[in-house]
Amino acid sequence: MANVQDIKAQKAEKTLRLFTILLLIVGIVAFAASITDLVTKHMLLKLFGAKENAGQTNFSGISAAELFLTASGALLIIGTIMHLVKGNYRTFQGTCIAAIIFAVFPLIIFAVNIGGFPFAAIFAALALAIIVLAIIAMKSRWQVYIKEMTGEVKKLTWLSMKELIKATAVVLVFVLAFALLIYVLDLIFYTPVKLLLTGNETETAATAEPVQDGTTAGQIDQTGDSTDNNE
């Protein structure tokens, strides 16, 4: 039984290594093609596209898609090299997930622009290859991971109903006690903090009132003087 599991694990590792190499190749091609098209101001797209389409098309969305595809390819290059050289699967898995996310937008943009620019099909195919290969590569390793995880879960010892009730009661008592402590502290410190925060506002209001009264009195005097002069 152990030998069968070992054989399956070895097959899974070989499959993962194969898809890792394919992802590395696709990542390099996607990175190189998108960078080249950005540097040459979309010459790869214009080369096979109609001149009127190339002149009228707004390339801002395509440029953003190429930047996303560049990031996706760079992530694949980093993740696959880390996995092939150091066997770091967690980094590889994280970069694959990020590469999939970055490749969705280019896939949509280039698929929409295939009619005007046939070369956009190459970029769309690269984005689709990144998504598909990354999912398959992670799936081959996830099968082994799930089997190992289920094997470890079977070794766990579960609590009995009495132990579960006791543990739950302890947690509830602790939560209630902590909530009561916070309530008491709030009652103790509410008044001093309120006085501390509102004291400056009270003083400012008190000093502002004479100025306002004085201004009002001055305005009244001026009004009175003007009335007398008019008489």
C-alpha positions as CSV (number, residue, x, y, z in Angstrom):
1,M,0.0,0.0,0.0
2,A,2.8,2.4,0.9
3,N,4.6,1.6,-2.4
4,V,1.4,2.4,-4.4
5,Q,1.2,5.8,-2.6
6,D,4.9,6.5,-3.2
7,I,4.4,5.7,-6.9
8,K,1.5,8.0,-7.1
9,A,3.4,10.8,-5.3
10,Q,6.3,10.4,-7.7
11,K,4.0,10.6,-10.7
12,A,2.4,13.7,-9.3
13,E,5.8,15.3,-8.8
14,K,6.9,14.4,-12.4
15,T,3.6,15.9,-13.7
16,L,4.1,19.0,-11.6
17,R,7.7,19.4,-12.9
18,L,6.5,19.1,-16.5
19,F,3.9,21.7,-16.1
20,T,6.4,23.9,-14.2
21,I,8.7,23.8,-17.2
22,L,5.8,24.6,-19.6
23,L,4.8,27.5,-17.4
24,L,8.4,28.8,-17.4
25,I,8.4,28.7,-21.2
26,V,5.0,30.4,-21.5
27,G,6.0,33.0,-18.9
28,I,9.2,33.9,-20.8
29,V,7.4,34.2,-24.1
30,A,4.6,36.3,-22.6
31,F,7.0,38.6,-20.9
32,A,9.2,39.0,-24.0
33,A,6.3,39.6,-26.4
34,S,4.5,42.1,-24.2
35,I,7.6,44.0,-23.4
36,T,8.6,44.1,-27.0
37,D,5.2,45.4,-28.1
38,L,5.2,48.1,-25.4
39,V,8.7,49.3,-26.3
40,T,8.1,49.4,-30.0
41,K,4.7,51.1,-29.5
42,H,2.5,48.2,-30.5
43,M,4.4,47.3,-33.7
44,L,3.5,43.6,-33.3
45,L,-0.2,44.5,-33.2
46,K,0.1,47.0,-36.1
47,L,2.2,44.6,-38.2
48,F,-0.8,42.4,-39.0
49,G,-3.6,44.9,-38.4
50,A,-5.2,47.2,-40.9
51,K,-3.7,50.7,-41.0
52,E,-7.0,52.4,-40.5
53,N,-7.7,50.3,-37.4
54,A,-4.3,51.0,-36.1
55,G,-4.8,54.7,-36.5
56,Q,-8.2,54.8,-34.9
57,T,-7.8,52.4,-32.0
58,N,-7.2,53.7,-28.5
59,F,-4.2,51.8,-27.3
60,S,-4.5,52.8,-23.7
61,G,-6.5,49.7,-22.8
62,I,-4.1,47.5,-24.8
63,S,-1.1,49.0,-23.1
64,A,-2.6,48.3,-19.7
65,A,-3.4,44.7,-20.8
66,E,0.3,44.3,-22.0
67,L,1.5,45.6,-18.6
68,F,-0.7,43.0,-16.8
69,L,0.6,40.3,-19.1
70,T,4.2,41.4,-18.4
71,A,3.5,41.2,-14.7
72,S,1.9,37.7,-15.1
73,G,4.9,36.4,-17.1
74,A,7.4,37.8,-14.6
75,L,5.5,36.2,-11.7
76,L,5.6,32.8,-13.5
77,I,9.3,33.1,-14.2
78,I,10.1,33.9,-10.6
79,G,7.8,31.2,-9.2
80,T,8.9,28.4,-11.6
81,I,12.6,29.1,-11.0
82,M,12.1,29.1,-7.3
83,H,10.3,25.7,-7.5
84,L,12.7,24.1,-10.0
85,V,15.9,25.3,-8.1
86,K,14.9,25.3,-4.5
87,G,11.7,23.2,-4.5
88,N,9.7,26.0,-2.9
89,Y,6.1,25.0,-3.7
90,R,4.5,27.7,-1.6
91,T,6.1,30.5,-3.6
92,F,5.2,28.7,-6.8
93,Q,1.6,28.3,-5.7
94,G,1.4,32.0,-4.7
95,T,2.9,33.3,-7.9
96,C,0.6,31.0,-10.0
97,I,-2.5,32.4,-8.3
98,A,-1.2,36.0,-8.8
99,A,-0.4,35.2,-12.5
100,I,-3.9,33.9,-13.0
101,I,-5.4,37.0,-11.6
102,F,-3.2,39.3,-13.8
103,A,-3.9,37.2,-16.9
104,V,-7.7,37.6,-16.8
105,F,-7.7,41.2,-18.0
106,P,-5.3,40.7,-20.9
107,L,-7.3,37.6,-22.1
108,I,-10.5,39.7,-22.3
109,I,-8.8,42.8,-24.0
110,F,-6.9,40.8,-26.6
111,A,-9.8,38.5,-27.3
112,V,-12.0,41.6,-28.1
113,N,-9.3,43.1,-30.4
114,I,-8.7,40.0,-32.5
115,G,-10.9,41.3,-35.3
116,G,-8.9,44.4,-35.8
117,F,-5.5,43.0,-34.9
118,P,-5.0,39.3,-35.7
119,F,-1.7,39.2,-33.8
120,A,-3.8,39.9,-30.6
121,A,-4.8,36.2,-30.8
122,I,-1.2,35.4,-29.8
123,F,-1.4,37.5,-26.7
124,A,-4.8,36.1,-25.9
125,A,-3.5,32.5,-26.3
126,L,-0.6,33.3,-24.0
127,A,-2.9,34.6,-21.3
128,L,-5.2,31.6,-21.7
129,A,-2.2,29.2,-21.5
130,I,-1.0,30.9,-18.3
131,I,-4.4,30.5,-16.7
132,V,-4.9,26.8,-17.8
133,L,-1.4,25.6,-17.1
134,A,-1.3,27.3,-13.7
135,I,-4.6,25.7,-12.6
136,I,-3.5,22.2,-13.8
137,A,-0.1,22.6,-12.2
138,M,-1.6,23.5,-8.8
139,K,-4.2,20.8,-9.1
140,S,-1.6,18.0,-9.5
141,R,0.0,19.0,-6.2
142,W,-3.3,19.7,-4.5
143,Q,-4.4,16.1,-4.9
144,V,-1.3,14.9,-3.0
145,Y,-1.8,17.7,-0.4
146,I,-5.5,16.8,0.2
147,K,-4.6,13.1,0.7
148,E,-1.9,14.0,3.2
149,M,-4.3,16.4,5.0
150,T,-7.1,13.8,5.2
151,G,-4.6,11.3,6.6
152,E,-3.5,13.7,9.3
153,V,-7.1,14.5,10.2
154,K,-7.9,10.9,10.8
155,K,-5.2,10.8,13.4
156,L,-6.9,13.5,15.4
157,T,-8.7,12.7,18.7
158,W,-12.0,14.6,19.0
159,L,-13.5,15.9,22.3
160,S,-16.4,14.2,24.0
161,M,-19.7,16.0,24.4
162,K,-19.0,16.7,28.1
163,E,-15.5,18.1,27.4
164,L,-17.0,20.2,24.5
165,I,-19.6,21.7,26.8
166,K,-17.0,22.5,29.5
167,A,-14.7,24.1,27.0
168,T,-17.6,26.2,25.5
169,A,-18.7,27.3,29.0
170,V,-15.2,28.4,29.9
171,V,-15.0,30.5,26.6
172,L,-18.4,32.1,27.3
173,V,-17.5,33.0,30.9
174,F,-14.2,34.5,29.8
175,V,-15.9,36.6,27.0
176,L,-18.6,37.8,29.4
177,A,-16.0,38.7,32.1
178,F,-13.9,40.6,29.6
179,A,-17.0,42.5,28.3
180,L,-17.9,43.4,31.9
181,L,-14.4,44.6,32.6
182,I,-14.5,46.9,29.5
183,Y,-17.9,48.2,30.6
184,V,-16.6,49.1,34.1
185,L,-13.5,50.8,32.7
186,D,-15.7,52.8,30.4
187,L,-17.9,54.0,33.3
188,I,-14.8,55.0,35.3
189,F,-12.9,56.9,32.6
190,Y,-15.9,58.3,30.7
191,T,-16.4,61.4,32.8
192,P,-12.7,62.5,33.2
193,V,-12.0,62.0,29.6
194,K,-15.1,63.9,28.6
195,L,-14.1,66.8,30.8
196,L,-10.6,66.8,29.5
197,L,-11.8,66.9,25.9
198,T,-14.6,69.4,26.4
199,G,-12.7,71.7,28.8
200,N,-10.8,73.5,26.1
201,E,-14.0,74.0,24.1
202,T,-15.8,75.5,27.1
203,E,-12.9,77.9,27.8
204,T,-12.8,79.0,24.1
205,A,-16.5,79.6,24.1
206,A,-16.2,81.6,27.3
207,T,-13.5,83.9,26.0
208,A,-15.3,84.3,22.7
209,E,-18.5,85.6,24.2
210,P,-17.2,89.0,25.5
211,V,-15.7,89.7,22.1
212,Q,-19.0,89.0,20.4
213,D,-20.8,91.1,23.0
214,G,-18.3,93.9,22.6
215,T,-18.6,93.8,18.8
216,T,-22.4,93.8,19.1
217,A,-22.3,96.8,21.5
218,G,-20.0,98.6,19.2
219,Q,-22.3,98.0,16.3
220,I,-25.2,99.2,18.4
221,D,-23.3,102.4,19.3
222,Q,-22.5,103.0,15.7
223,T,-26.1,102.5,14.7
224,G,-27.2,104.9,17.4
225,D,-24.7,107.6,16.3
226,S,-25.8,107.3,12.7
227,T,-29.4,107.7,13.8
228,D,-28.6,110.8,15.8
229,N,-26.7,112.3,12.9
230,N,-29.6,111.6,10.5
231,E,-31.9,113.4,12.9
